[in-house]
Amino acid sequence: MQVANHIAARIEAGELRPGARLPAERDLAVEYGVAYLTVRRAAQELRERGLIVTVIGRGTSVAELDQQ
């Protein structure tokens, strides 16, 4: 949950902009010093929150947020 919250905070702060690709999950695991499975769970949480989207063969990127 901490990894998901940290990535969410980076998105909300504008550090990761809509449409920006995220590093590979294995690279994020190294960056955060956690197990690969932890990053997989964090990515699932972020998908459920609607903050990221994953397209097979294209990778994971920050979701385009509605401007309502």
N, C-alpha and C positions, 0 to 999 in steps of 0.2 A: 504494500500500500504506500510506503514511503517513496518508492521509486515512481509510482504512478502520480503521486501528489507533487513530486518535484518536477516531473515533466509537464504536468498540468500547469504548474506555476510558471514555468518557462514559456509555455504557450500564452498564458494570460498576460505575462509581462511583455510580450511581443518579441521575445528572443527567438522564438520559433514561429514564423509567420504562416498564415493559411497557404496551403499548397507546398510548403517546404517539406522536403523528404527527410525522414528521420534516418539516422544511421542503422545499420543492420542490428538485429537483436543481440547477436553475439558481441558486436562492438560495444553496444550499450552495456552489456553485462560486464565487460572489461572496464569501461568508463566508470561505472558505479561500484565496481568491486563486489558484484553479487553473482549468484548462479544464473545461468541462462534461463532456467525455468522461472526464476523470479521476474526476469524481464518479460517473459511470455505472459505471465499473470498480470503484470503491470500494463502491458499492451492490451490485453483483453479488457481490463478495467477501463482504460482510456477509450477503447472502441465503444464500450457500453455507455460511457459518458458522452459520446459523440464528438470527442476531441480529435481523434485520429481515424483514418480510413486505411485499410490494407487491400491492395489489389494484387492478386496472384500474378507473378511475373513482372510487376512494376514496383513493388515495395510498399512501404508505409509512409504516409504523409499526413501533415496537419490538415484537419478538416476545414473546409470553407464554412465559416460561421455566418448564420443569417444576420443581416443588418436591419432588424426590425426595430 
